[in-house]
Amino acid sequence: MRAPRLNIALIADGQDRVRMGELLAGVGHHVAPVSEFSEINNYELIVISVSDDHLAGVVEKLSLFARSGQMFLHTSLAHGIQIMDPLETEGAIVMAAHPLGEDRWVATALDELGETIVGLLVGELGGSIVEIPESKRQQLAAALTYVGFINTLRTDATNYLDEFLQDYDTAADLVSSTFGGLQQLPQLGELSQQYDSIDNLGRRRLFRDLARRQAEISRAQDIELWAIQKEDQ
């Protein structure tokens, strides 16, 4: 049996990278953007998708209009459930949910009812919940941003190769073929010559930093020391 469709208010500030409103509307819920907090009484669930810096202030303001039994869910990864305390004090059911890729979610709630509801919502979206300690959420957010840098680096590496090959598809194929494992570093002399040949200052700096990080992982102390010395130049 299909769960009842909810009337959902979406509180967003233009920084909504999760697009929770679109996701919930996609499974049949009735979602409406709301800018006046006093209007939330007309809704069963209020989704708060604002920047991390604004979340606490928004929660505080919403608590002035919250009613007992009303549901609130924030989509911040960096913040856990404790930031929702002002709403919980008013008798609201408070939850948090943030996607990790397409089918994994970090989700939490303060009580069993909230856990059941957020579990049902995530399930409707085709996801499953990954348990993460509240104290590790900020670090997880940093790790996901770190992963996101891969796409930036991959695109820049393709453009860099294309400068010489004049064939973007071939450059993209070469970049794709290198993914899947830790690439062996060149010898220090070769690496240093490669570094000196880079005329783009941004790429030159990134080349050095990535060489240092890979040297740390593979314990290539000579390259790690070289990279440290280059930082001072």
N, C-alpha and C positions, 0 to 999 in steps of 0.2 A: 504493500500500500504506500502511495506517495505521501511524503510528509506535507503538511499544510504550507501553502505559499505565504510568505511574510511580506508585510509592508515595511520597507526598509528606507531609512533616511541615510544619505551619504553626506558626511562632513568632509570636504576635501579643500586643499589650499593650492592646488596646481602642482603639488609635489607627489602626486599619487602614482608611484611606480608599480604598485601592486595591481591597480585597476580592479579592486574587489567589487565595486559596484557593477562593472561590466560582467564579471564572472558570475555573480549572483543573479543578475538579470538574465544571463544566458541559460540558467537552469529553471527559469520561470518565476522568480521572485519579483515583486514590484518595487523597483528602486527609484528613488527621486532625490536629486541633489537638494540640500537644504543649507541656506546661509544664515537664516535667523534661528538661533538656538531655541527661542521660545516656541518654535513650531514642532519640536520633537515629540510632544505629547501625542501627536497623531500617528506615531509609528511604533511598531513593536520592537524593531531592532535598529540601532543606530551604529553605523560603521564609521569609524574615525580613521581617515587616511590623510594624515598631515605629516609634515616634516618632524623629525625627532625633536628638534629644538622647540617646536610649538605644541607638542602633544600635552605636556603637563598643564599649560595654560588653557588649552581647549577643554581638557577633562574638567578642570576646576569650574569653568564657565558652564559647561553642560550640567554639572551637578546641581546647579541652581534650578534646573527645570526637569530633572529626572524624577521618575515616579517608581515606586516599589514594584518589582517584578519586570520592569523594562530591561531589555537586553542591550548591552553595549559591547562593541568589539573594536579593538584597535589593530592596525596592520603593521606597526613598527617592529622590526626585528631587534633593534638595539634595546628597546624597553620591554621589560617583563610585565607581569600582571599587577605588581604593587603600585604602579603609577595610576592605576584605576581606583585607588582607595577612596577618593572623594565621591565617586559614583556608587561604590559598594556600600559606603556609609548611608547612602540614601535608599538602600534596599534594592539596588539594581543588580542584575546578573551580569558579571563582567568577564570578558574573554579577550584573548589576543591570538592572532593567526597571521602567519607570513609564509609565502611559498618558497620552497627550495627547489628550483627547477619546475618541471611540469607536474609531478605527481607526489612530491614530498612537501610536508608543511611542518613548521614549528608552531605549535599551538598549545595554549595553556588556559586555565581558568582557576577561579578561587575555590569553587566547590564542585560537588559531584554533578549537580544540575548543569552548571556551566560547561563542565567537561563533556557531558552528554550532548549538549546543543552544539558546541563547536566541533565535536566529532562528527555529528550528522551533517553540518554545513560543509566540512572538509570532504566528507564522503560523497556528498552530492556533486562536488567539483571534481570527483575522480581521484582524490588524493588520500594519502595516509599520513598519520602524524608521527613525527620523529621527536623523541624526548630529549630535550636539551636543558641542563641546569640553568636557572635564572641568571646565575653569576657568570655564565659563559656566553650569553647572548651578544654582548658587544664584541667579543672576540670572534664569534661566528660571523657577525656582520663584516668585520675586517677581513676575515678569510674569504668571504664571498666577493668582496670588492677586489681582493688580491687575484682571485680567479678571473674576474672580469677584465683585469689588465691583459690577460692572454689574448683576448680578441683584438684589443688595441695594438698589441705588439705584433700579432699575426698580420693585421692589415698593413701596418707600417713596414714590416719585413717584406711583404709582397710588393709594396710600392717601391721599396729600396732595390729589390732585385730587378723590377721592371725598368728602372732607370738605365740598367745596363743591357738587359735582354731585349727590351722593346717589345715584349710579348707578355701581356698580363696573365693570360691563361697558363702559360708555361711557368711563370713566376709563382702563381697560386698553387700549381701542382707540386713544385719544388718545396714550397713551404709546408704543404699538407703532408708530404712524404717524410718530413723530419719529425712529425708529432708521433707520440707513442712511447717515448722513453727518454732517459737522460742522455743528451748528446755528449760525446767525448770532447773535452776541451783540447784545442791545439797546444803544442808546446809553447812555453812562455815567450820565446823569441818570435815565433810566428804570431802569437796573439798580440804582442806589443806592436809589431809591424802593421797588423790589421787595424789596430786601434788608431795608430798614427795616420792611417790613410783616410779615416772618416772625416769628412769636412763639415758635416752637419753637427753642430754642437749638441743638440738634443740627443741625437742618436749616439754620439760619442760618449756622452755622460751615461746613457742607459747601457751601452755596451760594457763600459767599465763596471757599473753596478751589478749587471747580470753576471758578468764574469766572476765578480767577487762572490756573489751568492752561490753560483754553481761550484766555485772552488771550495767554499765552506762545506757544501754538501758532500763533495767528492774528496775532501781533505787534500786538495792541491795547495799546499801551504805557500809555495813560491808564487803562484798566481794570486792568491789571496793577499799576500804582502805587496805584490806589484800594484794591485787595485787600490789598496789602502794608501800607498805612496802617491798614486795618481790623483787621489782625492785632494791632496794638499797642493797640487800644482795648478 
